[in-house]
Amino acid sequence: MNKITKTIAVIGINIANAANPNAGTNAINICSEP
């Protein structure tokens, strides 16, 4: 991923973690898929 996309993904994961720790893990798994 390019830097901007990665930054947006990290922000999204941080928001998800704030709402639900398990959601953050799911977001990482989705972002890791091709």
C-alpha positions in Angstrom: 0.0 0.0 0.0 1.1 3.5 -0.6 1.7 5.8 2.4 -1.7 7.7 2.2 -3.7 4.5 1.9 -1.8 2.9 4.8 -2.3 6.0 7.0 -6.1 6.0 6.3 -6.2 2.3 7.1 -4.3 2.9 10.4 -6.7 5.7 11.3 -9.7 3.5 10.5 -8.2 0.7 12.7 -7.7 3.1 15.6 -11.3 4.3 15.4 -12.5 0.6 15.2 -10.3 -0.2 18.3 -11.9 2.7 20.2 -15.3 1.3 19.4 -14.6 -2.4 19.7 -11.1 -4.1 20.1 -12.3 -7.1 18.0 -13.3 -4.8 15.2 -9.7 -3.6 14.9 -8.5 -7.1 14.5 -11.0 -7.7 11.7 -10.0 -4.5 10.0 -6.3 -5.7 10.0 -7.3 -9.0 8.5 -9.4 -7.4 5.7 -6.6 -4.9 4.9 -4.1 -7.8 4.7 -6.1 -9.6 2.1 -5.1 -9.1 -1.5 
